[in-house]
């Protein structure tokens, strides 16, 4: 049985995503009602890292200042939510009147789609590619 490593003062992961909104309560209600995110009584959401089918990592990446990857949003960042079934999730969004900017099922890391929240922030939805089977 291995013992946990002693703390050495290092980053162990991302602890949260925080941003401003003109109407935080209304925006979190949209995330709850439209995206199905469980909003806690204190107003935020918690995402466990050990969800079945969820990759065991969280990505941090920086784009060039003139990148248009976040377009049409004018924000300097974007949210990426992992989903278990992109087609089913997009069907739920369509019923709720949320338009899809683009969909891409050809990426080796999985299937992607992009939407925009009521504040104009681009959201990337990602269904991770299945883990290769080991023999």
C-alpha positions, 0 to 999 in steps of 0.5 A, a space after each residue: 500500500 502506497 502512502 500519499 506524497 508529502 505536500 511540496 507546494 505545487 498546483 494539484 488542479 483547477 479549483 474553479 472557474 469564476 467570471 462576472 455577469 451583469 445579472 449573475 442570478 439570472 445567468 446561473 438560472 440559465 445554466 441550471 434550466 437550459 444546461 441542466 447544471 445543478 446549482 447549489 443553494 449558495 449560487 454556484 455549481 460543483 463538478 466532481 472529477 470522478 464522474 463515470 465517463 469523464 476524462 480524469 484531466 482538466 485542460 488549460 490552454 492559452 490562445 494567441 491574442 488575435 485568435 478567433 476561436 472564442 468568436 462570436 464572443 468578445 470575452 477573453 475566455 470560453 467554458 468547455 463542458 464535457 457531456 456524455 452524449 452530445 447528440 442527446 444534449 444538443 437535442 435537449 438544447 434545441 427544444 429549449 431554443 438554444 442554437 448551435 453555432 457549429 458541430 464537429 464530430 471529426 476530432 480525434 479527441 471527441 465530438 464538439 459543438 459550440 453554443 453561446 450563453 445569454 451573456 454572449 460567452 461561447 461555450 464548447 460542449 465536448 463528448 470525449 472520445 472513448 478510451 482505447 480498450 487495453 488487452 
